[in-house]
Amino acid sequence: MATGLMPQAVEAEDQSQQFRQLQGQLSDQWSSIDEFDRTPHDILVVPSLSLDNRELEKIKGIHHYEERLLYTVIRLRNPRTRLIYVTSQPIHPTVADYYLQLLPGVPFSHARERLLMVSTYDSSLKPLTEKILDRPRLIERIRQALRPGQSYMTCFNSTVLERELSLQLGVPLLGVDPDLLHWGTKSGSREIFAQCDVPHPDGSELVYSTEELSAMAAELWERQPRLKRIVIKLDEGFSGEGNALLDLRPLESVAPGSVSQSQRAEAIHRSFENLRFQAPSENWANFGSRVPDLGAIAEAFVEGDEKRSPSVQGRVNPNGEVEILSTHDQILGGPDGQIFLGCRFPADDAYRLEIQEYGRRVGQCLSEKGALERYSVDFIATPKLDAPDQWDLQAIEINLRKGGTTHPFMTLKLLTNGHYDNSTGLFHDFEGNPKYYIASDNLHKPAYRGLLPSDLMDIIAHHRLHFNSATETGTAFHLMGCLSEFGKVGLTSIGNSPEHAQAIHNQVINVLDEETKGAELHPYRSSYPTTRIRWDGSM
């Protein structure tokens, strides 16, 4: 061919061009997110976690994480919006009812008629979007339900699968072009940080063999001879579970200045067997086998007696404008505090405006590269040695997708119809009152196993734990499908101060612990027939 490209490459380029043209429809309609939300739209929600399956398997109840985008149901507060929500397995009707009841000022029945819930009835580990693509009749049913020129698609993260679905449906995807996903990897993040002068730990280039990885770690140690530990990161790791920690202290005999760099690299390679993994089921045999597939980097571990993990969330709108959405202090767990468990909003006032500025720089860089929609930047914060009341910030990764901080903030925003104030980093409700929350994806206890979503609703109603639309405080629950099998649920506790939000959060935990500590049951309601929503939206 005259272009010199193989047919497959030409086809891929054609698809990319068609996809970009389709996304151009969004910029034609866009003025602001608030006005965009008030116009008539059909929203197709595909909450597919289109990530590496072997990495996702490390997270308990991962197939229920498709429920995390159910906050989008609250967009039905616009009486001219219709929403199609697709999942791998049917969502329990009680869960759907719960979100519809959260809608402020909208009759339940009116919202229900505008909600279509669709399932592939496929519990395999394949990404949801791939399951949809495997079902042409389902695609056709979705296509017929969408109004031409008034529809868009949103997802958890966008890959070539989501691009293909967008093209087949002829519906623009409000998400990043898959051709730009490199900038959301561990190595791509480091490149962005360097380009826009955001402080970040010393680290290596991306490599695809364990031998190269050990050589990169040896070079890093040579540059930073006082290092105690090095983080080994799979380039496309998820939720911190793709990280492992290399302790250099047992390797003092090969420290810089003691032996050659090649000898040091050999010793490090042997020590990979002793890596400390963040995922409890991980081992070197499996982790090392992922390096040729995903690539990996070596990065200096940020030490400190006191460490925090703040993050900033932003968005590049279809016109290329960058908007800072929120900041959080992440709640981390795991052996070395690298696994995301939850978050507090907003981030500490000692650094939240500073990370906002860094986040804006990153967003502008992403915008110039053509990125669209949500991104977040995670940091490690440690007190400065010469000024303990100030914090040293080191950026560690960019996420080009929705994440664990997305649904709590959007739940707050959609429930209160409030706004984020960039000048203070605070969120104010419609009447101007500041709001705070603590959220978790991992309220996880063995005693909670066996609780059905309807049981949780009973407990919520009896103890009045639900979100109160009058005071705009209380708790909104998610991941309710995880409860019965895994004893795991998510929640966002909203209060009028950080202490108030924490008290509400603690109350929920105390009630659930009390309700499940023994074998005694608490039948709060008499038996009566329950109205259910069919998946076609009818009764």
C-alpha positions as CSV (number, residue, x, y, z in Angstrom):
1,M,0.0,0.0,0.0
2,A,1.1,3.6,-0.7
3,T,1.1,4.4,3.0
4,G,3.5,1.6,3.8
5,L,1.2,0.4,6.6
6,M,0.0,-3.1,7.0
7,P,-3.8,-3.6,6.5
8,Q,-4.4,-4.1,10.2
9,A,-2.6,-0.9,11.0
10,V,-4.6,1.0,8.4
11,E,-7.8,-0.4,9.9
12,A,-6.7,0.6,13.4
13,E,-5.9,4.1,12.2
14,D,-9.3,4.4,10.5
15,Q,-11.0,3.3,13.7
16,S,-9.1,5.9,15.7
17,Q,-10.1,8.6,13.3
18,Q,-13.8,7.5,13.3
19,F,-13.7,7.4,17.1
20,R,-12.2,11.0,17.4
21,Q,-14.9,12.3,14.9
22,L,-17.6,10.7,17.0
23,Q,-16.2,12.2,20.2
24,G,-16.3,15.6,18.4
25,Q,-20.1,15.5,18.8
26,L,-19.5,16.0,22.6
27,S,-17.6,19.3,22.1
28,D,-20.4,20.5,19.8
29,Q,-22.9,20.1,22.6
30,W,-20.6,21.2,25.5
31,S,-20.9,24.5,27.3
32,S,-20.5,23.5,31.0
33,I,-21.0,20.3,32.9
34,D,-24.0,21.7,34.8
35,E,-25.8,22.8,31.6
36,F,-24.8,19.6,29.9
37,D,-26.5,17.7,32.7
38,R,-29.7,19.7,32.3
39,T,-30.1,18.9,28.6
40,P,-32.0,15.9,27.3
41,H,-29.6,12.9,27.1
42,D,-29.6,9.2,27.0
43,I,-26.7,8.0,29.1
44,L,-25.3,4.5,28.4
45,V,-23.3,3.3,31.5
46,V,-20.9,0.5,30.9
47,P,-19.1,0.0,34.2
48,S,-16.7,-2.5,32.8
49,L,-13.3,-2.9,34.6
50,S,-11.4,-3.5,31.4
51,L,-8.1,-4.1,33.2
52,D,-5.7,-7.1,33.3
53,N,-7.8,-10.1,34.6
54,R,-4.9,-11.6,36.6
55,E,-4.5,-8.3,38.5
56,L,-8.3,-7.9,39.1
57,E,-8.4,-11.4,40.5
58,K,-6.5,-10.2,43.5
59,I,-9.5,-8.0,44.7
60,K,-12.2,-9.8,46.6
61,G,-15.6,-9.5,45.0
62,I,-14.3,-7.7,42.0
63,H,-17.2,-8.7,39.8
64,H,-19.5,-6.6,42.0
65,Y,-17.4,-3.5,41.4
66,E,-19.6,-2.9,38.4
67,E,-22.1,-1.5,41.0
68,R,-19.7,1.4,41.9
69,L,-21.1,3.5,39.0
70,L,-24.7,3.2,40.2
71,Y,-24.3,6.8,41.4
72,T,-25.1,7.7,37.8
73,V,-28.7,6.7,38.5
74,I,-28.9,10.0,40.4
75,R,-28.6,11.8,37.0
76,L,-32.2,10.8,36.5
77,R,-33.0,13.9,38.7
78,N,-33.1,15.6,35.3
79,P,-36.7,14.7,34.1
80,R,-35.5,14.6,30.5
81,T,-32.6,12.2,31.1
82,R,-32.9,8.4,30.4
83,L,-30.2,6.0,31.5
84,I,-29.2,2.5,30.4
85,Y,-27.1,0.6,32.9
86,V,-25.4,-2.7,31.7
87,T,-23.9,-5.3,34.1
88,S,-22.5,-8.8,33.8
89,Q,-25.1,-10.2,36.2
90,P,-28.5,-8.7,37.2
91,I,-28.3,-6.3,40.0
92,H,-30.6,-7.1,42.9
93,P,-33.9,-5.1,42.6
94,T,-33.5,-3.8,46.1
95,V,-30.3,-2.2,45.2
96,A,-31.9,-0.5,42.2
97,D,-34.8,0.7,44.3
98,Y,-32.3,2.1,46.9
99,Y,-30.6,4.4,44.4
100,L,-33.9,5.6,42.9
101,Q,-35.1,6.5,46.3
102,L,-32.1,8.8,46.8
103,L,-33.2,11.0,43.9
104,P,-34.1,14.5,45.4
105,G,-37.4,16.0,44.2
106,V,-38.2,13.3,41.6
107,P,-41.1,10.9,41.9
108,F,-39.8,7.3,42.2
109,S,-42.1,6.0,39.4
110,H,-41.1,8.8,37.0
111,A,-37.4,8.0,37.4
112,R,-38.0,4.2,37.2
113,E,-39.6,4.6,33.8
114,R,-36.5,6.3,32.5
115,L,-34.1,3.6,33.8
116,L,-33.3,0.5,31.8
117,M,-31.1,-2.1,33.4
118,V,-29.6,-4.7,31.2
119,S,-27.5,-7.8,32.0
120,T,-25.4,-10.1,29.9
121,Y,-26.0,-13.0,32.3
122,D,-22.3,-13.9,32.1
123,S,-20.3,-14.3,35.3
124,S,-17.0,-15.1,33.5
125,L,-13.9,-13.0,34.2
126,K,-14.0,-11.3,30.8
127,P,-14.5,-7.6,30.9
128,L,-18.1,-6.6,30.7
129,T,-17.5,-4.6,27.4
130,E,-16.1,-7.7,25.8
131,K,-19.2,-9.6,26.9
132,I,-21.4,-7.0,25.3
133,L,-19.4,-7.1,22.0
134,D,-19.9,-10.9,22.0
135,R,-23.7,-10.4,21.9
136,P,-24.8,-8.6,18.7
137,R,-28.5,-8.9,19.6
138,L,-27.8,-7.1,22.9
139,I,-25.9,-4.4,21.0
140,E,-28.9,-3.9,18.7
141,R,-31.3,-3.7,21.6
142,I,-29.2,-1.0,23.2
143,R,-28.8,0.9,19.9
144,Q,-32.6,1.0,19.5
145,A,-33.1,2.4,23.0
146,L,-30.7,5.3,22.4
147,R,-31.9,8.6,20.8
148,P,-29.6,9.6,17.9
149,G,-27.6,12.7,18.5
150,Q,-28.7,12.9,22.2
151,S,-26.8,10.0,23.6
152,Y,-23.3,9.4,25.1
153,M,-21.6,6.5,26.7
154,T,-19.6,6.5,30.0
155,C,-17.5,3.8,31.5
156,F,-15.1,3.0,34.4
157,N,-12.0,3.0,32.1
158,S,-11.7,3.1,28.3
159,T,-9.8,0.7,26.2
160,V,-10.0,-0.6,22.6
161,L,-13.0,-2.6,23.8
162,E,-14.9,0.5,24.8
163,R,-13.8,2.3,21.6
164,E,-15.2,-0.6,19.5
165,L,-18.5,-0.6,21.4
166,S,-18.7,3.2,20.9
167,L,-18.2,2.8,17.1
168,Q,-20.6,-0.1,16.8
169,L,-23.3,1.9,18.6
170,G,-22.5,5.2,16.9
171,V,-22.5,6.8,20.3
172,P,-19.6,9.1,21.5
173,L,-17.7,7.9,24.6
174,L,-17.1,10.5,27.3
175,G,-13.7,9.0,28.1
176,V,-10.1,9.0,27.2
177,D,-9.0,7.8,23.7
178,P,-7.4,4.4,24.2
179,D,-4.4,5.6,22.1
180,L,-3.5,7.8,25.0
181,L,-3.6,5.2,27.8
182,H,0.2,5.1,28.1
183,W,-0.1,8.4,30.1
184,G,-2.0,6.6,32.8
185,T,0.5,3.8,33.4
186,K,3.3,4.0,36.0
187,S,5.9,4.8,33.4
188,G,3.8,7.3,31.5
189,S,2.9,9.0,34.8
190,R,6.6,9.6,35.5
191,E,7.0,11.1,32.0
192,I,4.2,13.5,32.6
193,F,5.5,14.5,36.0
194,A,8.9,15.3,34.5
195,Q,7.3,17.3,31.6
196,C,5.2,19.6,33.9
197,D,7.7,19.9,36.8
198,V,5.8,18.0,39.4
199,P,8.0,16.5,42.1
200,H,8.2,12.7,42.1
201,P,10.5,9.9,43.4
202,D,13.6,8.9,41.5
203,G,12.9,5.8,39.4
204,S,13.6,3.7,36.4
205,E,12.5,3.5,32.8
206,L,9.9,0.8,31.8
207,V,11.4,-2.6,31.2
208,Y,10.0,-6.0,30.2
209,S,12.3,-8.6,31.7
210,T,13.3,-9.4,35.3
211,E,17.0,-9.1,34.4
212,E,16.5,-5.6,33.1
213,L,14.4,-4.8,36.2
214,S,17.2,-5.8,38.5
215,A,19.7,-3.8,36.5
216,M,17.4,-0.7,36.8
217,A,17.0,-1.3,40.5
218,A,20.8,-1.5,40.9
219,E,21.2,1.8,39.0
220,L,18.6,3.5,41.2
221,W,20.5,2.3,44.3
222,E,23.7,3.6,42.8
223,R,22.1,7.1,42.4
224,Q,20.5,7.0,45.8
225,P,23.0,5.1,48.1
226,R,20.9,5.9,51.2
227,L,17.9,4.1,49.9
228,K,16.4,1.5,52.3
229,R,13.7,0.1,50.0
230,I,12.6,0.2,46.4
231,V,9.1,-0.3,45.1
232,I,8.7,-2.6,42.1
233,K,5.6,-1.7,40.2
234,L,3.8,-3.5,37.4
235,D,3.2,-0.8,34.8
236,E,-0.6,-1.5,34.7
237,G,-1.1,-2.5,38.3
238,F,-4.5,-1.6,39.9
239,S,-5.3,-0.3,43.4
240,G,-1.8,-0.8,44.7
241,E,-2.0,-4.6,44.4
242,G,0.5,-4.6,41.5
243,N,3.2,-3.3,43.8
244,A,5.9,-5.2,45.6
245,L,8.6,-3.9,48.0
246,L,12.3,-4.7,47.8
247,D,14.1,-4.4,51.1
248,L,17.7,-3.3,50.5
249,R,18.9,-3.6,54.1
250,P,19.6,-7.4,53.9
251,L,21.7,-6.6,50.8
252,E,24.3,-4.3,52.5
253,S,27.1,-6.5,51.3
254,V,26.4,-5.4,47.7
255,A,25.6,-1.7,48.5
256,P,27.0,1.0,46.3
257,G,30.8,1.2,46.6
258,S,31.1,-2.4,47.8
259,V,30.8,-4.4,44.5
260,S,30.4,-3.7,40.8
261,Q,27.0,-2.7,39.5
262,S,26.6,-6.0,37.6
263,Q,27.2,-7.9,40.9
264,R,24.7,-5.8,42.6
265,A,22.1,-6.4,39.9
266,E,22.7,-10.2,40.2
267,A,22.1,-10.0,44.0
268,I,19.0,-8.0,43.5
269,H,17.7,-10.4,41.0
270,R,18.2,-13.3,43.4
271,S,16.4,-11.3,46.1
272,F,13.3,-10.9,44.0
273,E,12.2,-14.2,45.6
274,N,11.9,-12.3,48.9
275,L,9.8,-9.4,47.6
276,R,7.1,-8.2,50.0
277,F,3.9,-8.2,48.0
278,Q,0.9,-6.0,48.7
279,A,-1.7,-8.6,47.4
280,P,-2.0,-11.4,50.0
281,S,-2.2,-14.2,47.4
282,E,0.8,-12.9,45.3
283,N,4.1,-14.6,44.9
284,W,7.2,-14.0,42.8
285,A,6.5,-16.8,40.4
286,N,3.3,-15.1,39.3
287,F,4.5,-11.5,39.7
288,G,7.6,-12.1,37.7
289,S,5.7,-13.8,34.9
290,R,3.7,-10.6,34.5
291,V,6.7,-8.4,33.8
292,P,7.1,-9.5,30.2
293,D,3.4,-8.9,29.6
294,L,2.8,-5.6,31.5
295,G,6.3,-4.2,32.0
296,A,7.6,-2.9,35.3
297,I,9.5,0.0,36.9
298,A,11.7,0.4,39.9
299,E,11.0,3.4,42.1
300,A,12.5,4.8,45.3
301,F,10.3,4.1,48.3
302,V,9.3,7.2,50.2
303,E,10.3,6.6,53.8
304,G,8.8,8.5,56.8
305,D,7.4,7.9,60.3
306,E,4.3,9.8,59.3
307,K,3.0,9.4,55.7
308,R,-0.2,10.4,54.0
309,S,-1.5,9.7,50.6
310,P,-3.4,12.7,49.3
311,S,-4.9,12.8,45.8
312,V,-6.4,15.3,43.4
313,Q,-9.1,14.6,40.9
314,G,-9.7,16.5,37.7
315,R,-11.4,16.5,34.3
316,V,-10.6,17.6,30.8
317,N,-13.9,18.6,29.2
318,P,-14.6,18.1,25.5
319,N,-13.5,21.6,24.8
320,G,-10.0,20.8,26.3
321,E,-10.6,22.9,29.4
322,V,-9.2,21.5,32.7
323,E,-11.3,21.5,35.8
324,I,-10.2,20.5,39.3
325,L,-13.0,18.4,40.9
326,S,-11.9,17.4,44.3
327,T,-9.0,16.4,46.7
328,H,-8.9,13.6,49.1
329,D,-6.7,12.0,51.7
330,Q,-6.7,8.4,50.8
331,I,-7.0,5.6,53.4
332,L,-4.5,2.9,52.5
333,G,-3.9,-0.6,53.9
334,G,-2.0,-3.7,53.1
335,P,1.4,-4.8,54.4
336,D,3.1,-1.5,53.5
337,G,0.1,0.9,53.1
338,Q,-0.1,0.8,49.3
339,I,-3.6,-0.6,48.8
340,F,-6.6,1.7,48.5
341,L,-9.3,1.2,51.1
342,G,-11.1,4.5,51.2
343,C,-10.8,8.2,51.4
344,R,-11.6,11.4,53.3
345,F,-12.8,14.6,51.7
346,P,-11.3,17.1,51.4
347,A,-7.6,16.6,51.7
348,D,-5.8,18.4,54.6
349,D,-5.8,22.1,54.2
350,A,-2.0,22.0,54.8
351,Y,-1.5,20.8,51.2
352,R,-4.8,20.6,49.3
353,L,-4.3,23.8,47.3
354,E,-0.7,22.8,46.5
355,I,-1.9,19.4,45.1
356,Q,-4.6,21.2,43.2
357,E,-2.0,23.3,41.4
358,Y,0.1,20.1,40.6
359,G,-3.1,18.5,39.4
360,R,-3.9,21.4,37.2
361,R,-0.4,21.2,35.6
362,V,-0.9,17.5,34.9
363,G,-4.4,18.1,33.5
364,Q,-3.1,20.8,31.1
365,C,-0.4,18.5,29.9
366,L,-3.0,15.7,29.4
367,S,-5.2,18.1,27.5
368,E,-2.4,19.1,25.2
369,K,-1.9,15.4,24.4
370,G,-5.6,15.1,23.6
371,A,-6.9,13.4,26.7
372,L,-10.5,13.7,27.8
373,E,-12.6,13.2,30.9
374,R,-11.4,12.1,34.3
375,Y,-7.9,11.8,35.7
376,S,-6.5,11.7,39.2
377,V,-3.0,12.2,40.6
378,D,-1.8,10.4,43.7
379,F,0.9,11.7,46.1
380,I,2.9,10.7,49.1
381,A,3.1,13.4,51.7
382,T,5.7,13.5,54.5
383,P,6.5,16.3,57.0
384,K,9.5,18.3,56.0
385,L,12.5,17.8,58.3
386,D,13.3,21.5,58.6
387,A,9.7,22.5,58.9
388,P,7.5,19.8,60.5
389,D,4.3,21.9,59.9
390,Q,4.9,21.8,56.2
391,W,4.7,18.7,53.9
392,D,6.9,17.4,51.2
393,L,4.8,16.1,48.3
394,Q,5.9,13.4,45.8
395,A,3.6,12.4,42.9
396,I,3.5,8.7,42.4
397,E,0.9,8.0,39.7
398,I,-1.8,9.2,37.3
399,N,-5.0,7.4,36.8
400,L,-6.9,8.0,33.5
401,R,-10.1,6.5,34.6
402,K,-12.7,6.7,37.3
403,G,-11.5,5.4,40.6
404,G,-12.3,4.8,44.3
405,T,-12.6,8.5,44.9
406,T,-15.0,9.1,41.9
407,H,-18.2,7.6,43.2
408,P,-18.2,9.1,46.7
409,F,-17.6,12.7,45.4
410,M,-20.2,12.3,42.6
411,T,-22.7,10.9,45.1
412,L,-22.2,14.0,47.3
413,K,-22.4,16.3,44.3
414,L,-25.5,14.7,42.8
415,L,-27.3,14.4,46.2
416,T,-26.7,17.9,47.3
417,N,-26.6,19.8,43.9
418,G,-23.6,21.6,45.4
419,H,-20.3,22.8,44.0
420,Y,-16.6,22.6,44.6
421,D,-14.8,25.8,45.5
422,N,-11.3,25.9,43.9
423,S,-10.2,28.8,46.0
424,T,-10.6,26.9,49.3
425,G,-10.8,23.2,48.2
426,L,-14.1,22.9,50.0
427,F,-17.5,21.6,48.8
428,H,-20.6,23.6,49.5
429,D,-24.2,22.4,49.2
430,F,-26.9,24.4,47.3
431,E,-27.3,26.7,50.3
432,G,-23.6,27.3,50.7
433,N,-22.9,25.0,53.7
434,P,-19.6,23.1,53.6
435,K,-19.9,19.3,53.4
436,Y,-17.4,16.6,54.3
437,Y,-17.3,12.8,54.0
438,I,-15.4,9.6,54.7
439,A,-15.8,6.8,52.2
440,S,-14.7,3.2,52.0
441,D,-14.8,0.4,49.5
442,N,-13.6,-2.1,52.1
443,L,-15.9,-2.3,55.1
444,H,-15.1,-6.0,55.1
445,K,-15.8,-8.4,58.0
446,P,-16.5,-12.2,57.9
447,A,-19.5,-11.7,60.2
448,Y,-21.2,-9.7,57.5
449,R,-21.3,-12.7,55.1
450,G,-24.8,-13.9,54.4
451,L,-26.5,-10.5,54.6
452,L,-28.7,-10.0,51.6
453,P,-29.2,-6.5,50.1
454,S,-32.8,-6.6,51.5
455,D,-31.3,-7.4,55.0
456,L,-29.1,-4.3,54.7
457,M,-32.1,-2.2,53.8
458,D,-33.9,-3.5,56.9
459,I,-31.0,-2.5,59.1
460,I,-30.6,0.9,57.4
461,A,-34.3,1.7,57.8
462,H,-34.5,0.5,61.5
463,H,-31.5,2.4,62.6
464,R,-32.1,5.4,60.4
465,L,-28.7,5.2,58.7
466,H,-29.9,6.3,55.3
467,F,-29.0,9.6,53.7
468,N,-31.4,12.4,54.9
469,S,-32.2,14.7,52.0
470,A,-33.5,17.4,54.4
471,T,-30.2,17.7,56.4
472,E,-28.1,16.4,53.6
473,T,-26.2,14.2,56.0
474,G,-26.1,10.4,56.5
475,T,-24.7,7.5,54.6
476,A,-25.0,6.3,51.0
477,F,-24.1,2.6,50.5
478,H,-22.6,0.9,47.5
479,L,-21.1,-2.5,46.6
480,M,-24.1,-4.1,48.3
481,G,-23.9,-7.1,46.1
482,C,-20.6,-8.0,47.8
483,L,-22.2,-8.5,51.2
484,S,-23.7,-12.0,51.1
485,E,-20.7,-13.8,49.6
486,F,-17.7,-11.7,50.8
487,G,-19.0,-9.8,53.8
488,K,-17.9,-6.6,52.1
489,V,-19.8,-3.3,51.5
490,G,-19.0,0.3,50.5
491,L,-20.3,3.5,52.1
492,T,-20.0,7.2,51.9
493,S,-20.8,9.0,55.2
494,I,-21.6,12.7,54.7
495,G,-21.5,15.2,57.5
496,N,-21.2,19.0,58.3
497,S,-17.7,18.7,59.6
498,P,-14.9,16.0,59.4
499,E,-15.8,14.9,62.9
500,H,-19.5,14.7,62.1
501,A,-18.7,12.6,59.0
502,Q,-16.5,10.3,61.0
503,A,-19.1,9.9,63.7
504,I,-21.7,8.9,61.1
505,H,-19.3,6.4,59.6
506,N,-18.5,4.9,63.0
507,Q,-22.2,4.6,63.8
508,V,-22.8,2.5,60.7
509,I,-19.9,0.2,61.6
510,N,-21.1,-0.2,65.2
511,V,-24.6,-1.0,64.0
512,L,-23.5,-3.6,61.5
513,D,-21.2,-5.1,64.1
514,E,-24.0,-5.3,66.6
515,E,-26.4,-6.7,64.1
516,T,-24.1,-9.5,63.1
517,K,-22.3,-10.4,66.3
518,G,-24.6,-13.3,67.1
519,A,-27.0,-15.8,65.6
520,E,-30.2,-13.9,66.7
521,L,-32.1,-12.4,63.8
522,H,-33.9,-9.1,63.9
523,P,-37.1,-9.2,61.7
524,Y,-37.9,-5.6,61.4
525,R,-40.7,-6.0,59.0
526,S,-43.6,-8.4,58.6
527,S,-43.8,-10.5,55.5
528,Y,-45.4,-8.7,52.5
529,P,-45.1,-9.0,48.8
530,T,-42.4,-6.8,47.4
531,T,-42.7,-4.8,44.1
532,R,-39.8,-5.5,41.8
533,I,-38.5,-3.7,38.8
534,R,-38.1,-5.8,35.7
535,W,-35.0,-5.3,33.6
536,D,-37.0,-3.6,30.9
537,G,-38.0,-0.9,33.3
538,S,-41.6,-2.1,33.8
539,M,-43.3,-3.5,36.8
